[in-house]
Structure formats: structure tokens, C-alpha cells
């Protein structure tokens, strides 16, 4: 509800149920407004993920969401860091299915991560607490399956697989190989040559 001045009396009259479309609102924005919105989006991105050693750093929901919208910054403050996918369990696999809204085995979601500061060693994407890959698998370029794979390796320069130089970006494809209750299998496929 808002009040607008009347052009006839000078008094305010009440206006109810005013509806304006998103397109109409956008038409009133100037170039400066658009630049301000873009700046705000960059400034309000979540802080970089600082990958740590075992058991590994679990990104927040906001960071996972940002990795699907843009590209999540990654730092590794130790000799090696782990980005945790949680435990290799049926419940965790089901949580990933729900989070990424995987409704069929044909659905694929894309997440992106990039190096903000060079890692001192390697940063891996892995499940925590064991060596199993029964419910959550990590692949490299679609080959094989494991509970862990290198995401960034400092020794690998620009253009080489799993490069860990500043600005290097990895694309990770998330899909479900099995959605049957009790045997859910989620795969995180790291495209190792993605930049």
C-alpha cells in the first residue's frame, strides 16, 4: 500500500494492489544501475573456500550454490587440501540428489571452482572417512571411479591436466548413476583439462 499526491487536491490518496512487471521495472534502470547490480553481485559472493587437510573442508550451502551460479574461489593453506563431499553413505548420496534436484539418470548439473591463490601441493575432491565409493564416486574425465581425485595440482602449469595456477578453473559434472531407493549412486566428474 502506498500514498500518492493527488494532482487536483494536493492531498494524498491511497493506492492499493499496484502491480508492476519485472520487465517494466528493468526498463526504468539505467546503465549505471545495471553496473551497480553487477558490482553488488561480485562483492557479495561468498568468501573463498579454504581447503584444509583431513578430514577436509566442507563447503557451506552458500558456497555450493555459488559454484552452480558462477565459480567458487578456492585457497589451500596447507601442503594439501581436501574439499569434502561428506561421508560415502546412502543418506549423503540422497542429500546430493535432493540438493542438485537430480530427477533422472540423464540429469547433469555443472559446478565450477577456480584457484584464487596457488595451492602448495594439491587440492582434492573427496569423500571423508574411508576409502569406499559405493554411494558417492569421484571421477576424472569420466574414467574409473574413486573416493578421491585431484582437483588442482600446483606443479601442473597452464594447459596441463589439473593445473593449479592462479585462475585455473575446473568444471565438475554432477549426475546420478542410480536413483533407486537404497542404492543411490552420485558421481562427481572432474573435467581435468577445463580452464
C-alpha positions in Angstrom: 0.0 0.0 0.0 1.3 3.4 -0.9 0.1 7.0 -0.9 0.4 9.3 -3.9 -0.4 13.0 -4.0 -3.5 13.9 -6.0 -2.9 16.4 -8.9 -6.2 18.0 -8.2 -6.3 18.5 -4.4 -2.7 18.2 -3.3 -3.8 15.7 -0.7 -2.5 12.1 -0.7 -4.8 9.4 -1.9 -4.3 5.7 -1.1 -3.3 3.3 -3.8 -3.8 -0.5 -3.3 -2.8 -3.6 -5.2 -0.4 -1.9 -7.5 1.2 -4.4 -9.8 4.2 -3.8 -12.0 6.0 -6.4 -14.1 9.7 -7.2 -13.8 10.2 -6.0 -17.4 8.6 -2.7 -16.6 11.0 -2.3 -13.6 14.0 -3.2 -15.7 13.0 -0.6 -18.3 13.5 2.1 -15.7 17.1 1.0 -14.9 19.9 3.0 -16.4 23.3 1.7 -17.4 24.7 2.9 -14.0 22.0 0.9 -12.2 23.0 -2.3 -14.1 26.7 -1.7 -13.3 25.8 -1.2 -9.7 23.9 -4.5 -9.6 26.8 -6.3 -11.3 29.2 -4.8 -8.7 27.0 -5.8 -5.8 26.8 -9.4 -7.1 30.6 -9.6 -7.2 31.1 -8.0 -3.8 28.5 -10.2 -2.1 29.9 -13.5 -3.4 30.8 -15.9 -0.6 34.4 -15.9 0.8 36.9 -18.2 -0.8 36.8 -21.8 0.3 40.0 -22.5 2.3 40.7 -26.2 1.7 42.4 -27.9 4.6 43.9 -31.4 5.2 42.0 -34.4 6.6 39.1 -34.7 7.2 38.7 -31.9 4.7 36.7 -28.7 4.4 33.0 -29.0 3.6 31.8 -26.0 1.6 28.8 -24.2 3.0 25.4 -24.4 1.2 26.0 -20.8 0.0 29.4 -21.8 -1.5 27.9 -24.8 -3.2 25.1 -22.6 -4.6 27.7 -20.1 -5.8 29.6 -22.8 -7.6 26.5 -23.5 -9.6 25.8 -19.9 -10.4 29.4 -18.6 -11.1 32.7 -20.0 -9.9 33.8 -20.6 -6.3 37.2 -19.4 -5.3 39.5 -22.0 -3.7 42.5 -21.5 -1.5 44.7 -24.1 0.0 46.6 -23.1 3.1 48.3 -26.4 3.8 50.6 -28.7 1.8 47.5 -30.4 0.6 43.8 -29.7 1.0 40.6 -31.6 0.7 37.2 -30.4 -0.4 34.8 -32.8 1.3 31.7 -34.3 -0.3 30.7 -35.8 3.1 30.7 -39.5 4.0 30.3 -42.2 1.4 26.8 -43.2 2.6 23.3 -43.7 1.3 22.0 -40.7 3.2 24.7 -38.4 1.9 24.1 -39.6 -1.7 20.4 -38.9 -1.2 21.2 -35.5 0.1 23.2 -34.7 -3.0 20.3 -35.9 -5.2 17.9 -33.6 -3.4 20.4 -30.6 -3.4 21.1 -30.8 -7.1 17.5 -31.8 -7.9 18.6 -34.9 -9.9 15.3 -36.4 -11.0 16.6 -38.9 -13.6 19.9 -40.5 -14.5 20.0 -38.2 -17.5 20.2 -35.0 -15.4 23.6 -33.3 -15.2 24.5 -30.3 -13.0 27.6 -28.2 -13.6 29.6 -26.7 -10.8 32.8 -24.6 -11.1 35.7 -23.9 -8.9 38.8 -21.8 -9.5 42.2 -21.1 -7.8 42.3 -17.8 -6.0 45.8 -18.3 -4.7 48.2 -21.1 -5.7 48.0 -24.2 -3.7 51.1 -25.6 -2.1 50.7 -29.2 -3.4 47.3 -30.4 -4.4 43.7 -29.9 -3.7 41.4 -32.9 -4.0 37.7 -33.5 -4.1 36.9 -36.5 -1.9 34.5 -38.2 0.5 35.5 -38.4 4.1 36.1 -41.2 6.5 37.3 -44.1 4.4 38.2 -45.4 1.0 34.8 -46.5 -0.2 33.0 -45.2 -3.3 29.8 -47.2 -3.1 27.4 -44.2 -3.0 29.5 -41.2 -3.9 32.1 -41.5 -6.7 34.7 -39.0 -7.9 35.8 -39.4 -11.5 38.5 -37.7 -13.6 37.4 -37.1 -17.2 34.7 -39.7 -16.9 37.2 -42.6 -16.3 37.1 -45.0 -13.5 35.7 -44.2 -10.1 37.3 -43.5 -6.7 36.5 -41.8 -3.4 39.1 -39.0 -4.3 40.6 -37.2 -7.3 43.0 -34.3 -7.7 41.2 -31.1 -8.5 44.2 -28.7 -8.6 47.9 -29.5 -8.6 50.4 -26.7 -8.3 53.1 -28.5 -10.2 50.9 -28.7 -13.3 51.2 -25.5 -15.3 48.8 -23.8 -17.7 47.4 -26.1 -20.3 48.2 -29.3 -18.4 45.7 -31.6 -16.7 44.5 -30.4 -13.2 46.6 -27.2 -13.5 46.8 -25.4 -10.1 48.0 -22.0 -11.2 46.1 -18.9 -10.2 42.9 -18.5 -12.2 42.7 -22.2 -13.3 39.1 -23.4 -13.2 37.7 -26.8 -13.0 34.3 -27.8 -14.3 32.7 -30.6 -12.3 29.7 -32.5 -13.7 27.3 -34.0 -11.1 25.0 -36.8 -12.0 23.2 -39.8 -10.6 24.1 -43.2 -11.9 21.4 -44.9 -9.8 18.4 -43.3 -8.2 16.7 -46.4 -6.8 16.0 -46.2 -3.1 18.7 -48.0 -1.1 21.2 -48.0 -3.9 21.6 -44.3 -4.8 24.9 -43.6 -6.6 26.0 -40.0 -7.3 29.0 -39.2 -9.4 31.2 -36.0 -9.4 33.1 -36.0 -12.7 36.1 -33.6 -12.7 37.0 -32.3 -16.2 40.7 -32.2 -15.6 41.6 -30.2 -18.6 39.0 -27.5 -18.1 40.4 -24.0 -17.6 
